[in-house]
Amino acid sequence: MAGVRSEDKTPTDDNGARVELLRLRNSIDNLDAALVHVLAERFKCTQQVGLLKAEQAMPPADPAREAVQIERLRRLAVEARLDPEFAEKFLNFVISEVLRHHEAIAGT
Amino acid sequence: MAGVRSEDKTPTDDNGARVELLRLRNSIDNLDAALVHVLAERFKCTQQVGLLKAEQAMPPADPAREAVQIERLRRLAVEARLDPEFAEKFLNFVISEVLRHHEAIAGT
């Protein structure tokens, strides 16, 4: 209500901020949808890798390959101005999920 | 070498499997590059959200918004044939990183 403001902001500021927040959240939702779909495609690939490794009796984990992946992703992150530490944590998070799947495939 | 095989596989099988593994890993590397770039864009958005929230003295976390995001992402995951549990864990992983950033912005 007019005149009932406890802080040093105008109602227009507040409204502008709300509109801006909505705009940003809309972009975040679009990007999250993209992430889910790319992750779904990535798991389709790793699922096939898991089957192949089980058929060939190869171990589920491949530390040499993971080291190369992490190094590459850190480099890409720097180029994209994403925190390389976060990129590494993210890849480890995804790989640990993939290994769970591979171990499940190999165990059946 | 020919004749030096300890397992019940032909060299052709092994070679075919290697080629297939390489093909899949190439796709995984492409998808990882996509993920890093989408994540970089997402953090650009959440960085702006963090600044806006700090300016407006809004709390860094928004549990109501997060609940809606998780529900939506689980639904999208099911459509994309991605494990919805993983999608939720993934979003929580990203959000926890975002909150660290927001708290850092608000604290400065």
Backbone of each chain as ProteinMPNN parsed JSONL, in Angstrom:
{"seq_chain_A": "MAGVRSEDKTPTDDNGARVELLRLRNSIDNLDAALVHVLAERFKCTQQVGLLKAEQAMPPADPAREAVQIERLRRLAVEARLDPEFAEKFLNFVISEVLRHHEAIAGT", "coords_chain_A": {"N_chain_A": [[0.851, -1.209, 0.0], [0.336, 2.348, -0.558], [2.638, 4.521, 0.957], [3.105, 2.734, 3.024], [5.8, 1.582, 3.704], [8.586, -0.144, 4.771], [11.156, -0.19, 4.064], [14.009, 1.121, 2.239], [13.091, 1.328, -0.532], [11.435, 1.819, -3.682], [8.008, 1.187, -4.743], [8.059, 0.675, -7.465], [10.687, -0.186, -7.932], [10.589, -2.626, -6.544], [8.674, -3.969, -8.064], [9.905, -4.021, -10.564], [12.081, -5.625, -9.882], [10.785, -7.994, -9.281], [9.741, -8.672, -11.799], [12.111, -9.027, -13.192], [13.245, -11.147, -11.764], [11.415, -13.164, -12.376], [11.835, -13.356, -15.122], [14.475, -14.303, -15.178], [14.17, -16.729, -13.829], [12.589, -18.077, -15.602], [14.372, -18.497, -17.698], [16.18, -20.158, -16.329], [14.551, -22.388, -15.888], [14.17, -23.222, -18.556], [16.821, -23.909, -19.189], [17.249, -25.948, -17.356], [15.509, -27.89, -18.343], [16.833, -28.454, -20.709], [19.215, -29.52, -19.62], [18.24, -31.87, -18.362], [17.414, -33.325, -20.589], [19.802, -33.631, -22.033], [21.284, -35.047, -20.155], [19.724, -37.38, -20.068], [20.227, -38.414, -22.583], [22.976, -38.818, -22.324], [23.007, -40.842, -20.383], [21.824, -42.849, -21.871], [23.923, -43.467, -23.587], [25.931, -44.28, -21.721], [24.706, -46.444, -20.628], [24.798, -48.23, -22.767], [27.559, -48.486, -22.907], [27.962, -49.765, -20.486], [26.709, -52.256, -20.916], [28.317, -53.253, -22.95], [30.796, -53.377, -21.653], [30.184, -55.284, -19.719], [29.644, -57.514, -21.335], [32.173, -57.889, -22.464], [33.593, -58.446, -20.284], [34.939, -56.341, -19.026], [36.294, -54.094, -16.534], [33.966, -52.119, -14.555], [34.743, -49.447, -13.813], [37.069, -46.97, -15.078], [39.805, -45.619, -14.459], [41.835, -44.207, -15.868], [40.611, -43.19, -18.18], [38.701, -41.582, -16.858], [40.328, -39.655, -15.66], [41.262, -38.266, -17.899], [38.826, -37.286, -18.865], [38.051, -35.573, -16.772], [40.099, -33.665, -16.796], [39.728, -32.537, -19.338], [37.106, -31.529, -19.08], [37.421, -29.635, -17.094], [38.979, -27.814, -18.451], [37.232, -27.016, -20.507], [35.303, -25.857, -18.883], [36.622, -23.614, -17.838], [36.933, -22.12, -20.178], [34.236, -21.595, -20.657], [33.639, -19.991, -18.596], [32.831, -21.209, -16.226], [33.057, -22.391, -12.915], [35.847, -24.396, -12.55], [36.261, -26.227, -10.5], [33.676, -26.821, -9.705], [32.767, -28.011, -12.071], [34.308, -30.322, -12.088], [33.404, -31.577, -9.726], [30.792, -31.969, -10.509], [31.071, -33.757, -12.701], [32.158, -35.964, -11.354], [30.0, -36.561, -9.734], [28.094, -37.383, -11.645], [29.476, -39.528, -12.83], [29.672, -41.291, -10.653], [27.063, -42.115, -10.396], [26.755, -43.392, -12.843], [28.57, -45.514, -12.529], [27.305, -46.983, -10.548], [25.183, -47.937, -12.068], [26.62, -49.47, -13.986], [27.791, -51.406, -12.372], [25.528, -52.672, -11.462], [24.57, -53.743, -13.86], [26.719, -55.463, -14.51], [26.547, -57.178, -12.386], [24.284, -58.666, -12.792]], "CA_chain_A": [[0.0, 0.0, 0.0], [1.096, 3.598, -0.626], [3.03, 5.071, 2.256], [3.417, 1.686, 4.008], [7.037, 0.92, 3.298], [9.525, -0.161, 5.886], [12.523, -0.193, 3.554], [14.405, 2.207, 1.35], [12.867, 0.942, -1.922], [10.156, 2.291, -4.22], [7.221, 0.05, -5.251], [8.505, 0.405, -8.834], [11.882, -1.023, -7.794], [10.143, -3.968, -6.155], [7.997, -4.575, -9.195], [10.959, -4.287, -11.552], [12.87, -6.764, -9.401], [9.949, -9.202, -9.43], [9.697, -8.999, -13.232], [13.457, -9.517, -13.544], [13.387, -12.477, -11.146], [10.58, -14.06, -13.177], [12.527, -13.528, -16.404], [15.643, -15.158, -14.939], [13.702, -18.079, -13.47], [12.11, -18.681, -16.836], [15.576, -19.004, -18.385], [16.7, -21.289, -15.547], [13.683, -23.545, -16.176], [14.508, -23.702, -19.9], [18.139, -24.548, -19.158], [17.09, -27.22, -16.627], [14.906, -28.856, -19.273], [17.933, -28.861, -21.6], [20.114, -30.395, -18.849], [17.598, -33.179, -18.177], [17.414, -34.065, -21.85], [21.178, -34.019, -22.368], [21.641, -36.128, -19.213], [19.022, -38.598, -20.497], [20.985, -38.928, -23.731], [24.265, -39.304, -21.8], [22.79, -42.14, -19.732], [21.61, -43.838, -22.936], [25.269, -43.876, -24.035], [26.668, -45.017, -20.683], [24.013, -47.728, -20.505], [25.381, -49.097, -23.801], [28.937, -48.774, -22.469], [27.854, -50.753, -19.406], [26.411, -53.565, -21.51], [29.514, -53.642, -23.694], [31.824, -53.757, -20.671], [29.767, -56.544, -19.09], [29.855, -58.561, -22.354], [33.607, -58.08, -22.679], [34.184, -58.661, -18.948], [35.83, -55.231, -18.676], [35.878, -53.53, -15.247], [33.041, -50.984, -14.703], [35.428, -48.154, -13.727], [38.247, -46.816, -15.925], [40.4, -44.411, -13.878], [42.616, -43.44, -16.849], [39.608, -42.454, -18.967], [38.095, -40.555, -15.995], [41.297, -38.565, -15.471], [41.256, -37.484, -19.137], [37.531, -36.591, -18.909], [38.057, -34.487, -15.783], [41.002, -32.612, -17.279], [39.076, -31.881, -20.475], [35.936, -30.783, -18.616], [37.927, -28.453, -16.368], [39.441, -26.86, -19.481], [36.015, -26.475, -21.128], [34.64, -25.008, -17.885], [37.345, -22.329, -17.795], [36.549, -21.39, -21.405], [32.818, -21.192, -20.555], [33.56, -19.202, -17.35], [32.201, -21.986, -15.153], [34.061, -22.791, -11.918], [36.335, -25.75, -12.89], [36.057, -27.111, -9.337], [32.296, -27.293, -9.789], [32.675, -28.921, -13.224], [34.89, -31.607, -11.669], [32.465, -32.189, -8.769], [29.632, -32.384, -11.297], [31.403, -34.975, -13.452], [32.274, -37.062, -10.384], [28.63, -36.879, -9.321], [27.462, -38.148, -12.727], [30.204, -40.798, -12.996], [29.351, -42.218, -9.557], [25.763, -42.682, -10.748], [26.992, -44.317, -13.965], [29.229, -46.721, -12.001], [26.253, -47.76, -9.882], [24.463, -48.645, -13.138], [27.499, -50.485, -14.581], [27.948, -52.496, -11.411], [24.242, -53.386, -11.462], [24.536, -54.537, -15.095], [27.726, -56.532, -14.406], [26.14, -58.099, -11.324], [23.078, -59.446, -13.129]], "C_chain_A": [[0.885, 1.258, 0.0], [1.425, 4.085, 0.789], [3.389, 4.018, 3.287], [4.662, 0.927, 3.545], [8.054, 0.999, 4.428], [10.963, -0.065, 5.388], [12.75, 0.915, 2.541], [14.288, 1.788, -0.121], [11.548, 1.541, -2.389], [9.361, 1.073, -4.68], [7.643, -0.322, -6.672], [9.756, -0.473, -8.829], [11.481, -2.469, -7.52], [9.52, -4.694, -7.333], [9.004, -4.941, -10.288], [11.775, -5.507, -11.163], [12.083, -8.059, -9.567], [9.906, -9.659, -10.887], [11.028, -9.613, -13.672], [13.692, -10.928, -12.993], [12.619, -13.523, -11.955], [11.264, -14.392, -14.503], [13.713, -14.503, -16.243], [15.215, -16.586, -14.626], [13.174, -18.828, -14.679], [13.288, -19.261, -17.631], [16.146, -20.215, -17.655], [15.864, -22.548, -15.82], [13.964, -24.118, -17.572], [15.826, -24.465, -19.891], [18.073, -25.881, -18.406], [16.466, -28.295, -17.516], [15.98, -29.367, -20.238], [18.861, -29.837, -20.87], [19.529, -31.795, -18.698], [17.661, -33.992, -19.472], [18.822, -34.489, -22.269], [21.64, -35.148, -21.436], [20.98, -37.445, -19.617], [19.78, -39.251, -21.656], [22.329, -39.496, -23.283], [24.085, -40.677, -21.142], [22.454, -43.231, -20.745], [22.961, -44.362, -23.426], [25.967, -44.731, -22.981], [26.008, -46.373, -20.414], [24.592, -48.715, -21.53], [26.825, -49.461, -23.456], [28.91, -49.866, -21.397], [27.599, -52.156, -19.941], [27.641, -54.136, -22.215], [30.597, -54.138, -22.74], [31.472, -55.096, -20.002], [30.001, -57.716, -20.042], [31.327, -58.926, -22.481], [34.35, -58.348, -21.371], [35.229, -57.604, -18.61], [35.368, -54.651, -17.332], [34.964, -52.308, -15.447], [33.762, -49.626, -14.703], [36.673, -48.151, -14.602], [38.939, -45.519, -15.498], [41.179, -43.562, -14.894], [41.68, -42.576, -17.708], [39.007, -41.314, -18.128], [39.027, -39.365, -15.797], [41.317, -37.655, -16.698], [39.967, -36.663, -19.218], [37.534, -35.374, -17.98], [38.929, -33.336, -16.274], [40.357, -31.817, -18.41], [37.922, -31.002, -20.009], [36.345, -29.532, -17.838], [38.352, -27.373, -17.361], [38.234, -26.202, -20.153], [35.309, -25.514, -20.172], [35.293, -23.634, -17.836], [36.97, -21.484, -19.008], [35.135, -20.833, -21.304], [32.579, -20.323, -19.313], [32.71, -19.886, -16.276], [33.332, -22.398, -14.21], [34.551, -24.215, -12.218], [36.199, -26.739, -11.726], [34.646, -27.694, -9.373], [32.143, -28.297, -10.925], [33.21, -30.302, -12.84], [33.949, -32.33, -10.701], [31.259, -32.746, -9.512], [29.913, -33.69, -12.041], [31.526, -36.166, -12.502], [30.9, -37.529, -9.91], [27.946, -37.761, -10.381], [28.133, -39.517, -12.876], [29.839, -41.788, -11.885], [27.984, -42.864, -9.795], [25.922, -43.723, -11.863], [27.614, -45.627, -13.451], [28.231, -47.614, -11.275], [25.498, -48.587, -10.921], [25.317, -49.782, -13.707], [27.631, -51.692, -13.657], [26.671, -53.339, -11.352], [24.137, -54.279, -12.693], [25.479, -55.732, -14.976], [27.293, -57.593, -13.39], [24.958, -58.966, -11.675], [23.392, -60.57, -14.112]], "O_chain_A": [[2.017, 1.24, 0.485], [0.583, 4.055, 1.687], [3.93, 4.362, 4.338], [4.585, -0.204, 3.065], [8.336, 2.071, 4.962], [11.887, 0.119, 6.181], [11.814, 1.552, 2.058], [15.259, 1.878, -0.872], [10.64, 1.748, -1.584], [9.948, 0.034, -4.979], [7.594, -1.493, -7.047], [9.869, -1.399, -9.631], [11.959, -3.401, -8.165], [9.792, -5.87, -7.575], [8.953, -6.031, -10.857], [12.122, -6.328, -12.013], [12.638, -9.091, -9.945], [10.015, -10.849, -11.185], [11.062, -10.588, -14.424], [14.262, -11.786, -13.668], [13.111, -14.627, -12.187], [11.274, -15.54, -14.948], [13.915, -15.399, -17.063], [15.827, -17.541, -15.103], [13.294, -20.049, -14.774], [13.208, -20.368, -18.164], [16.55, -21.19, -18.289], [16.411, -23.641, -15.964], [13.995, -25.335, -17.757], [15.945, -25.528, -20.501], [18.76, -26.835, -18.773], [16.846, -29.464, -17.451], [16.033, -30.557, -20.547], [19.251, -30.861, -21.431], [20.231, -32.79, -18.882], [17.928, -35.194, -19.45], [19.01, -35.584, -22.799], [22.304, -36.088, -21.874], [21.598, -38.505, -19.523], [19.949, -40.469, -21.702], [22.775, -40.525, -23.791], [24.915, -41.568, -21.325], [22.757, -44.403, -20.519], [23.121, -45.562, -23.654], [26.527, -45.78, -23.299], [26.676, -47.329, -20.021], [24.844, -49.877, -21.213], [27.262, -50.59, -23.679], [29.738, -50.777, -21.406], [28.199, -53.125, -19.477], [27.961, -55.319, -22.097], [31.229, -55.168, -22.973], [32.346, -55.927, -19.754], [30.486, -58.771, -19.634], [31.689, -60.097, -22.59], [35.576, -58.46, -21.352], [36.258, -57.898, -18.001], [34.179, -54.707, -17.019], [35.156, -51.543, -16.393], [33.429, -48.752, -15.503], [37.269, -49.201, -14.843], [38.707, -44.46, -16.08], [41.184, -42.335, -14.795], [41.933, -41.391, -17.928], [38.826, -40.205, -18.633], [38.587, -38.216, -15.767], [41.379, -36.432, -16.571], [39.997, -35.49, -19.592], [37.082, -34.291, -18.352], [38.543, -32.171, -16.178], [40.428, -30.588, -18.44], [37.767, -29.872, -20.474], [35.684, -28.496, -17.922], [38.12, -26.183, -17.147], [38.209, -24.987, -20.347], [34.782, -24.484, -20.593], [34.607, -22.613, -17.798], [36.722, -20.285, -18.887], [34.855, -19.739, -21.796], [31.44, -19.963, -19.018], [31.977, -19.238, -15.529], [34.434, -22.716, -14.657], [33.758, -25.154, -12.15], [36.041, -27.941, -11.941], [34.437, -28.879, -9.114], [31.47, -29.316, -10.769], [32.639, -31.324, -13.219], [33.721, -33.533, -10.827], [30.763, -33.831, -9.205], [29.1, -34.614, -12.017], [31.048, -37.257, -12.813], [30.664, -38.721, -9.711], [27.302, -38.756, -10.05], [27.458, -40.535, -13.029], [29.711, -42.985, -12.14], [27.771, -44.023, -9.437], [25.307, -44.788, -11.829], [27.23, -46.713, -13.886], [28.294, -48.84, -11.369], [25.206, -49.763, -10.706], [24.838, -50.901, -13.893], [27.587, -52.84, -14.097], [26.727, -54.56, -11.211], [23.682, -55.42, -12.607], [25.109, -56.862, -15.292], [27.637, -58.767, -13.526], [24.645, -59.908, -10.947], [22.496, -61.32, -14.5]]}, "seq_chain_B": "MAGVRSEDKTPTDDNGARVELLRLRNSIDNLDAALVHVLAERFKCTQQVGLLKAEQAMPPADPAREAVQIERLRRLAVEARLDPEFAEKFLNFVISEVLRHHEAIAGT", "coords_chain_B": {"N_chain_B": [[47.989, -61.085, -30.156], [47.785, -63.593, -32.794], [46.159, -66.565, -31.902], [46.885, -66.319, -29.252], [44.921, -66.238, -26.961], [43.115, -65.909, -24.051], [40.505, -65.983, -23.457], [37.045, -66.645, -24.312], [36.587, -65.212, -26.821], [36.596, -63.742, -30.086], [39.233, -62.117, -31.971], [38.053, -60.277, -33.65], [35.589, -59.716, -32.435], [36.563, -58.409, -30.145], [37.794, -56.216, -31.329], [35.635, -54.989, -32.621], [34.138, -54.329, -30.364], [35.841, -52.512, -29.17], [35.848, -50.453, -31.06], [33.169, -49.721, -30.945], [32.994, -48.888, -28.275], [34.649, -46.662, -28.375], [33.186, -45.041, -30.104], [30.89, -44.578, -28.542], [32.034, -43.269, -26.364], [32.907, -40.992, -27.58], [30.484, -39.715, -28.149], [29.625, -39.333, -25.508], [31.56, -37.518, -24.638], [30.927, -35.318, -26.271], [28.351, -34.742, -25.304], [28.971, -34.115, -22.669], [30.384, -31.751, -23.041], [28.301, -30.155, -23.931], [26.731, -30.165, -21.583], [28.422, -28.8, -19.772], [28.45, -26.263, -20.948], [25.734, -25.517, -20.883], [25.337, -25.568, -18.133], [27.093, -23.492, -17.43], [25.74, -21.31, -18.487], [23.416, -21.469, -16.97], [24.433, -20.86, -14.429], [25.159, -18.235, -14.897], [22.643, -17.053, -14.966], [21.684, -17.66, -12.35], [23.52, -16.303, -10.886], [22.813, -13.671, -11.408], [20.279, -13.724, -10.254], [21.071, -14.047, -7.615], [22.356, -11.583, -7.097], [20.2, -9.847, -7.393], [18.499, -10.757, -5.351], [20.086, -10.166, -3.153], [20.222, -7.378, -3.33], [17.514, -6.761, -2.924], [17.165, -7.66, -0.446], [16.205, -10.263, -0.125], [15.696, -13.656, 1.021], [18.339, -16.094, 0.456], [17.591, -18.808, -0.145], [14.665, -20.469, -1.488], [12.256, -22.284, -0.66], [9.649, -22.957, -1.63], [9.698, -22.367, -4.38], [11.769, -24.159, -5.07], [10.517, -26.639, -4.599], [8.593, -26.673, -6.61], [10.265, -26.644, -8.844], [11.609, -29.113, -8.558], [9.491, -30.951, -8.786], [8.665, -30.447, -11.414], [11.004, -31.075, -12.837], [11.3, -33.786, -12.277], [9.098, -34.755, -13.644], [9.745, -34.064, -16.294], [11.997, -35.659, -16.519], [10.931, -38.265, -16.449], [9.52, -38.259, -18.862], [11.702, -38.083, -20.58], [12.862, -40.47, -20.183], [14.716, -40.641, -18.118], [16.004, -41.524, -14.939], [13.876, -40.399, -12.453], [14.566, -40.053, -9.771], [17.293, -39.666, -9.925], [17.314, -37.273, -11.384], [16.212, -35.536, -9.506], [18.138, -35.676, -7.445], [20.237, -34.597, -8.861], [19.327, -31.957, -9.396], [19.173, -30.998, -6.763], [21.86, -31.105, -6.128], [22.916, -29.147, -7.856], [21.472, -26.895, -6.986], [22.391, -26.658, -4.355], [24.959, -25.778, -4.769], [24.424, -23.34, -5.996], [23.187, -21.989, -3.873], [25.329, -21.705, -2.134], [26.754, -19.803, -3.59], [24.882, -17.662, -3.567], [24.719, -17.111, -0.863], [27.291, -16.28, -0.439], [27.335, -13.948, -1.995], [25.358, -12.442, -0.653], [26.589, -12.172, 1.753], [28.646, -10.411, 1.367]], "CA_chain_B": [[48.592, -61.907, -31.21], [46.917, -64.695, -33.199], [46.338, -67.786, -31.126], [47.151, -66.055, -27.839], [43.71, -65.699, -26.352], [42.78, -66.648, -22.835], [39.057, -65.982, -23.237], [36.184, -67.16, -25.37], [36.19, -64.139, -27.721], [37.447, -63.665, -31.269], [39.847, -60.784, -32.063], [37.105, -59.397, -34.332], [34.672, -59.252, -31.387], [37.276, -57.442, -29.316], [38.001, -55.003, -32.107], [34.305, -54.378, -32.779], [33.758, -53.754, -29.077], [36.69, -51.327, -28.964], [35.343, -49.407, -31.96], [31.876, -49.305, -30.397], [33.285, -48.152, -27.04], [35.196, -45.368, -28.809], [32.056, -44.293, -30.665], [30.041, -44.151, -27.43], [32.773, -42.294, -25.552], [32.908, -39.747, -28.348], [29.178, -39.09, -27.891], [29.615, -38.894, -24.1], [32.375, -36.298, -24.566], [30.129, -34.23, -26.869], [27.25, -34.404, -24.387], [29.568, -33.451, -21.51], [30.676, -30.364, -23.434], [26.995, -29.478, -23.916], [26.341, -29.982, -20.172], [29.244, -27.73, -19.181], [28.033, -24.952, -21.471], [24.396, -25.195, -20.348], [25.537, -25.239, -16.706], [27.703, -22.152, -17.355], [24.652, -20.358, -18.749], [22.53, -21.521, -15.803], [25.066, -20.114, -13.326], [25.05, -16.796, -15.227], [21.288, -16.647, -14.533], [21.531, -17.709, -10.889], [24.366, -15.224, -10.375], [21.973, -12.46, -11.464], [19.25, -13.905, -9.221], [21.741, -13.801, -6.338], [22.555, -10.135, -6.942], [18.856, -9.264, -7.234], [18.019, -11.111, -4.008], [20.887, -9.418, -2.173], [19.752, -5.974, -3.418], [16.147, -6.672, -2.402], [17.199, -8.286, 0.881], [15.405, -11.497, -0.123], [16.516, -14.783, 1.499], [18.974, -16.84, -0.647], [16.833, -20.017, -0.514], [13.224, -20.28, -1.715], [11.795, -23.69, -0.656], [8.444, -23.147, -2.458], [10.191, -22.417, -5.765], [12.53, -25.402, -5.245], [9.576, -27.766, -4.664], [7.997, -26.646, -7.954], [11.331, -27.038, -9.788], [11.867, -30.55, -8.427], [8.332, -31.662, -9.346], [8.711, -30.288, -12.873], [12.158, -31.795, -13.386], [10.983, -35.219, -12.186], [8.142, -35.032, -14.733], [10.522, -34.017, -17.544], [12.893, -36.823, -16.522], [10.129, -39.439, -16.828], [9.281, -38.144, -20.314], [12.971, -38.296, -21.298], [13.334, -41.788, -19.738], [15.826, -40.509, -17.157], [15.535, -41.855, -13.595], [13.471, -39.159, -11.765], [15.338, -39.924, -8.525], [18.569, -39.055, -10.28], [17.045, -35.877, -11.759], [16.021, -34.775, -8.264], [19.454, -35.578, -6.797], [21.024, -33.684, -9.692], [18.881, -30.578, -9.142], [19.606, -30.635, -5.404], [23.312, -30.894, -6.203], [23.15, -27.842, -8.49], [20.903, -25.845, -6.124], [23.236, -26.449, -3.177], [26.079, -24.954, -5.239], [23.873, -21.998, -6.217], [22.964, -21.362, -2.553], [26.657, -21.291, -1.655], [27.054, -18.547, -4.285], [23.967, -16.615, -3.097], [25.106, -16.739, 0.5], [28.543, -15.527, -0.559], [26.969, -12.608, -2.487], [24.616, -11.745, 0.41], [27.498, -11.944, 2.877], [29.688, -9.42, 1.057]], "C_chain_B": [[47.66, -63.083, -31.543], [47.216, -65.927, -32.34], [46.606, -67.557, -29.646], [45.916, -65.405, -27.21], [43.337, -66.555, -25.152], [41.267, -66.736, -22.643], [38.301, -66.441, -24.481], [35.671, -66.02, -26.263], [37.087, -64.178, -28.942], [38.077, -62.271, -31.288], [38.897, -59.782, -32.716], [36.091, -58.837, -33.34], [35.312, -58.136, -30.575], [37.425, -56.122, -30.046], [36.687, -54.255, -32.295], [33.878, -53.693, -31.5], [34.555, -52.485, -28.81], [36.19, -50.157, -29.798], [34.039, -48.831, -31.414], [32.068, -48.465, -29.116], [33.788, -46.737, -27.378], [34.082, -44.46, -29.327], [31.186, -43.743, -29.537], [30.737, -43.079, -26.596], [32.854, -40.944, -26.25], [31.596, -38.993, -28.129], [29.118, -38.55, -26.461], [30.414, -37.593, -23.957], [31.631, -35.101, -25.158], [29.036, -33.775, -25.906], [27.795, -33.707, -23.136], [29.908, -31.996, -21.829], [29.384, -29.546, -23.432], [26.584, -29.185, -22.469], [27.119, -28.829, -19.534], [28.764, -26.361, -19.669], [26.647, -24.556, -20.985], [24.513, -24.83, -18.862], [26.145, -23.843, -16.543], [26.632, -21.08, -17.545], [23.701, -20.302, -17.552], [23.123, -20.724, -14.639], [25.105, -18.615, -13.619], [23.701, -16.279, -14.742], [21.196, -16.608, -13.009], [22.422, -16.657, -10.221], [23.567, -13.92, -10.344], [20.858, -12.53, -10.424], [19.851, -13.588, -7.844], [21.934, -12.316, -6.065], [21.229, -9.441, -6.648], [18.343, -9.523, -5.816], [18.782, -10.329, -2.939], [20.44, -7.958, -2.136], [18.418, -5.783, -2.722], [16.04, -7.276, -0.998], [16.243, -9.481, 0.969], [16.285, -12.65, 0.366], [17.106, -15.572, 0.323], [18.136, -18.043, -1.092], [15.354, -19.689, -0.648], [12.603, -21.681, -1.822], [10.565, -23.926, -1.543], [8.836, -23.266, -3.93], [10.926, -23.742, -6.017], [11.61, -26.623, -5.381], [8.943, -27.848, -6.054], [9.026, -27.115, -8.986], [11.552, -28.548, -9.767], [10.735, -31.353, -9.055], [8.368, -31.632, -10.866], [9.837, -31.128, -13.475], [11.95, -33.31, -13.332], [10.065, -35.623, -13.339], [8.876, -35.067, -16.08], [11.431, -35.243, -17.664], [12.132, -38.066, -16.98], [9.875, -39.432, -18.333], [10.53, -38.48, -21.116], [13.587, -39.655, -20.97], [14.631, -41.705, -18.918], [15.23, -40.832, -15.79], [15.159, -40.567, -12.838], [14.189, -38.946, -10.433], [16.674, -39.241, -8.81], [18.377, -37.585, -10.631], [16.895, -35.01, -10.514], [17.357, -34.589, -7.53], [20.329, -34.56, -7.53], [20.637, -32.229, -9.413], [19.313, -30.129, -7.746], [21.104, -30.34, -5.362], [23.616, -29.5, -6.774], [22.662, -26.713, -7.576], [21.812, -25.591, -4.911], [24.453, -25.607, -3.548], [25.622, -23.504, -5.432], [23.697, -21.274, -4.879], [24.283, -20.9, -1.939], [27.032, -19.949, -2.275], [26.195, -17.41, -3.737], [24.367, -16.142, -1.705], [26.398, -15.922, 0.487], [28.26, -14.095, -1.024], [26.314, -11.801, -1.361], [25.554, -11.361, 1.554], [28.527, -10.852, 2.611], [29.138, -8.007, 1.106]], "O_chain_B": [[46.861, -63.516, -30.713], [48.372, -66.272, -32.095], [46.56, -68.504, -28.861], [45.877, -64.2, -26.964], [43.257, -67.78, -25.246], [40.791, -67.47, -21.776], [38.877, -66.597, -25.558], [34.462, -65.874, -26.444], [38.236, -64.609, -28.843], [37.531, -61.34, -30.696], [38.918, -58.595, -32.393], [35.763, -57.651, -33.378], [34.719, -57.082, -30.343], [37.215, -55.052, -29.477], [36.633, -53.034, -32.145], [33.317, -52.598, -31.537], [34.022, -51.504, -28.292], [36.114, -49.024, -29.323], [33.83, -47.618, -31.419], [31.385, -47.461, -28.914], [33.397, -45.756, -26.745], [34.043, -43.268, -29.024], [30.788, -42.578, -29.569], [30.114, -42.105, -26.173], [32.867, -39.895, -25.607], [31.598, -37.776, -27.945], [28.624, -37.447, -26.228], [29.999, -36.678, -23.245], [31.693, -33.999, -24.614], [28.822, -32.578, -25.715], [27.15, -32.805, -22.601], [29.739, -31.114, -20.986], [29.366, -28.397, -22.99], [26.139, -28.078, -22.164], [26.544, -27.988, -18.842], [28.684, -25.414, -18.888], [26.404, -23.383, -20.704], [23.864, -23.894, -18.395], [25.769, -23.099, -15.638], [26.625, -20.068, -16.845], [23.237, -19.229, -17.166], [22.407, -20.001, -13.946], [25.088, -17.806, -12.691], [23.621, -15.191, -14.171], [20.691, -15.64, -12.44], [22.118, -16.181, -9.127], [23.635, -13.162, -9.377], [20.528, -11.528, -9.789], [19.212, -12.94, -7.015], [21.707, -11.844, -4.951], [21.14, -8.573, -5.78], [17.819, -8.621, -5.162], [18.203, -9.885, -1.947], [20.295, -7.369, -1.065], [18.2, -4.792, -2.024], [14.947, -7.385, -0.442], [15.569, -9.688, 1.978], [17.497, -12.628, 0.15], [16.446, -15.711, -0.707], [17.985, -18.274, -2.292], [14.848, -18.763, -0.014], [12.439, -22.209, -2.922], [10.449, -24.991, -2.15], [8.364, -24.156, -4.636], [10.73, -24.373, -7.056], [11.882, -27.527, -6.171], [8.776, -28.934, -6.61], [8.702, -27.886, -9.889], [11.667, -29.184, -10.814], [10.982, -32.323, -9.773], [8.136, -32.645, -11.526], [9.651, -31.804, -14.487], [12.374, -34.031, -14.235], [10.228, -36.688, -13.934], [8.666, -35.966, -16.895], [11.616, -35.793, -18.75], [12.631, -38.833, -17.803], [9.997, -40.461, -18.997], [10.449, -39.08, -22.188], [14.691, -39.966, -21.416], [15.507, -42.565, -19.01], [14.091, -40.463, -15.504], [16.026, -39.727, -12.601], [14.4, -37.81, -10.009], [17.127, -38.373, -8.064], [19.176, -36.74, -10.228], [17.391, -33.884, -10.472], [17.67, -33.496, -7.056], [21.055, -33.778, -6.917], [21.501, -31.374, -9.219], [19.768, -28.998, -7.573], [21.553, -29.44, -4.652], [24.459, -28.773, -6.25], [23.344, -25.702, -7.409], [21.983, -24.447, -4.491], [24.928, -24.811, -2.737], [26.335, -22.565, -5.079], [24.018, -20.091, -4.762], [24.351, -19.846, -1.307], [27.557, -19.066, -1.596], [26.702, -16.321, -3.469], [24.357, -14.948, -1.405], [26.579, -15.003, 1.285], [28.858, -13.144, -0.522], [26.657, -10.641, -1.134], [25.342, -10.358, 2.236], [29.21, -10.412, 3.535], [29.875, -7.049, 0.871]]}, "name": "protein", "num_of_chains": 2, "seq": "MAGVRSEDKTPTDDNGARVELLRLRNSIDNLDAALVHVLAERFKCTQQVGLLKAEQAMPPADPAREAVQIERLRRLAVEARLDPEFAEKFLNFVISEVLRHHEAIAGTMAGVRSEDKTPTDDNGARVELLRLRNSIDNLDAALVHVLAERFKCTQQVGLLKAEQAMPPADPAREAVQIERLRRLAVEARLDPEFAEKFLNFVISEVLRHHEAIAGT"}
